[in-house]
Amino acid sequence: MRKLIYGMNLSLDGYIAAPDGDLGWGVQSDELFQWWLEREQAVTLFLYGRGLWETMSSHWPTGDQQPGATPAEIEFARNWRDTPKVLFSSTTAGEADWNTRVVTGDAIAEITRLKAGDGGPMRVGGATLAGAAMRAGLVDEYEIVTHPALVGGGTPFFTALDSGGKLDLVETRTFPGGVVLARYERR
């Protein structure tokens, strides 16, 4: 069975995006970016909701060609393009570029099918899709990277759950600028 990971940068008050969709409140550091790159390179399939897909696909297909791109950004862009992706969307019809398959049907049924198969870890991205996967009990690991910022509202990392669950802390780490990682696995 494949592992399903949900992890993102979030504000101290628990949001992954400010009310206007702004993501600029996060603390940037080469060390944190390198950590994310290494985590992404270990993933064999990305599962995206439409919103996060639009954010990622607006930059990373050509991120390695941007002026001033760092070696880590170049590698991140290449890894993003090369890693298979599934886009779950009821509004995106047809095909998507960059090694992506579009699923317009039941996301939970498809994630359950993918998880039951052979292969390496999968990452679910986008609060709505991840929330549905959490409610279905499909998320095995949480990577919570908390930035020292309060945004006062927006898109929460955790959506309403039907029930709770116990987790084990498996890693903590601090990054420059007061950013803290807490990684948990489901019991």
N, C-alpha and C positions, 0 to 999 in steps of 0.2 A: 504494500500500500504506500502511496506517495504522501509526503508531508506537505501540508498547506500552511504557509506563513503569511501573516498580515503584519506589516510594519510600515511606519511612516514617521516623518518629522511632525511634531505637534507642539503647540504652545503650552505653557504651564497650566492654562485653564482648559486644556483638552481639545483644542481645535486644530485641524489640519489646514484650514484656510480661513481667512478673516471673512467678515460678512460680505465684502465686495469681491471675494475670490482671491484677494491678494495673498501671495506666499512670501513676500519680501521681508517678513518679520523674523525669519530664521537667521541664526548665526552661521556664517559660512566659514569653513576652515578646510584646508587641504587634508588634514587628518580625518575629519568626518567624511569628506567626500571619498577618500580612499577606502574607508570602512564600508560605505555603501557600495562602492564598486566591487569590492571583494564579496560582499553578500549577494549582489546581483549576479556575479559570475558563477556562483554556486547554484543558481536557480536554472531549471531546465524548461520551465514554461511559465509565462506571465499571463495572469488572468486580469483583464481590465474592464471596469465599467466605462461608459462613454465619456464622462467628464474627465477622468484621469487620462484616458486614452487621448483625448483632444489636447490636453496639456503636454503629455509626453511626445506625441507625434508632431506637435508644432515646433519642437526644437531638436530632438535627438536624432532624427534621420540625417541631419547635416551638422550635428553638433561637433563632429570632428573636423569640419571644414571652416569653423568660425575663427575669425582673427583672434589670436591670443589664447586659443584653446590649450589647456594644459595636457600633459601626457595622460593623466587620469581621465580627463574629459574626453579625450580622443578614444581611449579604450572603452569608456562607458558607452559612447555613441556606437562604436562598432559592436559591442556586446548587445546593446539594445536592438540594433537592426538584425543581428544574427540569431538571437534567441526567439524560438517560436512563441507566439502570442495568441490568445483568444480574446476577442472583443465581444462582450455581452451588451447588446443594445437592441431596443425595440424600435429605435428611430434611425439607426444606421443600416441602410439596406445595401445588399451587394457585397463587394469585396473591399478589403482594406489592404494597404501596402505593407511592406516591411515584415514579411513572414508572419502575417496575421490572418486568422480565420475568424469570421463573424458568426456569432450565434444569436439568433433572434428569439429562440424558444425559451424553455424553462432552464434558467441559469443553475438552479440548485441540482436538478437532475443531471445536467452536463458536468458540473463540478464533482458531483458524487461519482459519476462514471469515470472521469479523469483520475480522480483520487484513488479509485480502486485498481487502476492499471499499474503497469510497471513504469519505472522511470524515477528520475530524481525529483528534488523538491519543486513545488510550485509556489508562486507568490500571487496573492490576490491584492488588487489595488483599486482604490475608490471606496469611499465610505459606504455608499449604498450597497454595492455588491458585497463588500466585506461584511457589512451588517447582516445581510441575508445569509452568508456563509456561516457567520457566528451563530445566528439563531438556529441554523440547521445542525450545529455541532460539528462543523467540518474544519474549523481552524485549529491547528495543532500548536502553533507557536506565534507569539506576539513580540514584535520588535518595536519598543516604544522609545523614540528618541525625542526627549523633551528639551525645548529651547526656553531660555529665560525671557519670555515675552508673554504678555497678557493681551489677547486680541478682543476680548469682550463678547464674542459670539462668532458665528459662522458655521462651518462644517465640522461637526464633532468627529473625533476619532472613533468613539464608541457610540453606536446608535442604541436605541432601546432594545433590551434583550428580554426574552420570555422568562429566562431563569438564569441563575448565576452558575459559577463553576469554580473549582479549585485549580490554582496554577502553581507551578514551581518556578522560582527564580533561578535561572541558569547562568546569567551573566549580567554584570554591571560594568560600566566604564564611563569615565568622564572625558570630554573633549574640550578643546580651547573655547573660551567664551562662556563657560558655564553650562554647556550642553551635556546632558546625562542620558546614557542608554540604560534601559532595563529590558532584559530579554527573558520572556517567560515561556514555559511549555505547559500545555494542558496535562493534567494528571490522568 
